[in-house]
Amino acid sequence: MVTEPAYTGARLYDTFLNQREAARPQDWPTANAIRDQANQSGLVIEDSPQGPRWSLGPR
């Protein structure tokens, strides 16, 4: 059995862009909800003084 990663290609890009779009107008509840959902699936989105960073974490 082959296990597919939770985030690949377009889905990874779309999730990251959706989170950034919510953060831009300071819609923090939506941005945080998207970030939390992504984190649960293995995509870690972090804000830093240099800008947003993402990485693939444990699922």
Buried (B, 14 or more C-beta within 10 A) or exposed (E): EEEEEBBEEEEBEEBBEBBBEBBEEEEEEBBEEBBEEBBEBBBBBEEEEEEEEBEEEEE
